[in-house]
Amino acid sequence: MNLEINQVNKGANEVIVYLSGEVDAYTAPNLREALLPLTEQSGAEVIIDLSEVNYIDSTGLGIFIGALKSSHAHNSKIKLKGLSSRVERLFKITGLDEVLDLDIDENRREEAK
């Protein structure tokens, strides 16, 4: 039940947030505290790297939905990348792949077919 959050600023408006561990009810408040201020900056592009995330529960999904709503309200963008097949499947099952910008590895997509 640990989540490590590291933020790297790339240029004036781009931020990459690297997550490692589990996004669940226990770790979600820390993630919310880290993400929402980033999405509240007009013109910001927030990229969330999930390549080291092995578990997300419904509370974690709610954090990403909240960040998406905040980005829409503040004219910023949010993108998720580095999803494992397990995490990608979760976003597809819940239909969130239709509303969130997911950067899916094309090689892995071909393997899944």
C-alpha positions in Angstrom: 0.0 0.0 0.0 2.7 2.4 -1.0 2.8 5.0 -3.7 5.8 7.0 -4.7 5.2 10.2 -6.6 7.9 12.0 -8.4 7.4 15.1 -10.5 9.7 16.4 -13.3 9.1 19.7 -15.0 9.8 19.6 -18.8 9.7 23.1 -20.2 7.4 25.9 -19.1 4.1 24.0 -19.3 4.8 20.3 -19.3 5.0 18.2 -16.2 5.6 14.4 -16.0 4.4 12.7 -12.8 6.0 9.3 -12.3 4.0 7.0 -10.1 5.3 3.8 -8.5 3.3 1.3 -6.4 -0.4 1.1 -5.8 -3.1 3.7 -6.3 -5.8 2.8 -3.7 -7.9 4.3 -1.0 -4.9 4.6 1.2 -2.6 6.4 -1.3 -5.3 8.3 -3.2 -5.3 11.4 -1.0 -1.5 12.0 -1.6 -2.0 11.5 -5.3 -4.9 14.0 -5.3 -2.7 16.6 -3.5 0.0 16.2 -6.1 -2.2 16.2 -9.2 -4.9 18.8 -8.7 -2.6 21.8 -8.4 -0.9 20.8 -11.6 -4.1 20.6 -13.5 -5.2 24.0 -12.2 -2.5 25.8 -14.1 -4.0 27.1 -17.4 -2.2 25.7 -20.4 -0.4 23.0 -18.5 0.2 19.5 -19.9 0.3 16.9 -17.2 1.6 13.5 -18.2 1.2 10.7 -15.7 3.5 7.8 -16.1 1.9 4.6 -14.8 4.6 2.2 -15.9 5.5 1.3 -12.3 1.9 1.1 -11.0 0.8 -2.5 -10.4 -2.7 -1.8 -8.9 -5.4 0.8 -9.1 -8.7 0.6 -7.2 -11.9 2.5 -7.7 -10.7 5.3 -5.4 -7.7 5.7 -7.6 -9.8 5.8 -10.8 -11.8 8.6 -9.1 -8.6 10.6 -8.6 -7.9 10.5 -12.4 -11.5 11.5 -13.1 -11.2 14.4 -10.7 -7.9 15.4 -12.4 -9.6 15.3 -15.8 -12.5 17.5 -14.6 -10.0 19.9 -13.1 -8.0 20.0 -16.4 -11.2 20.8 -18.3 -12.1 23.6 -15.9 -8.7 25.2 -16.1 -7.8 24.7 -19.8 -5.0 22.2 -19.1 -4.4 18.7 -20.4 -3.9 15.4 -18.7 -2.5 12.2 -20.4 -1.7 8.8 -18.9 1.1 6.7 -20.3 3.0 3.5 -19.5 -0.1 1.5 -18.6 0.5 -2.2 -18.0 -2.0 -4.6 -19.7 -3.7 -5.1 -16.4 -4.1 -1.4 -15.7 -5.2 -0.7 -19.4 -7.8 -3.4 -19.0 -9.2 -1.7 -16.0 -9.6 1.6 -17.9 -11.3 -0.3 -20.7 -13.7 -2.2 -18.5 -14.8 1.0 -16.8 -15.1 2.9 -20.1 -12.6 5.5 -18.9 -10.4 4.8 -22.0 -13.1 6.7 -23.8 -12.8 9.9 -21.8 -9.1 9.9 -20.6 -6.2 10.4 -23.0 -4.3 7.1 -22.7 -1.0 6.7 -24.5 -1.0 3.0 -25.3 2.1 1.3 -26.6 1.3 0.2 -30.2 3.5 -2.9 -29.9 1.6 -4.1 -26.8 -1.7 -3.3 -28.5 -0.8 -5.7 -31.4 0.2 -8.4 -28.9 -3.2 -8.2 -27.2 -5.1 -8.9 -30.5 
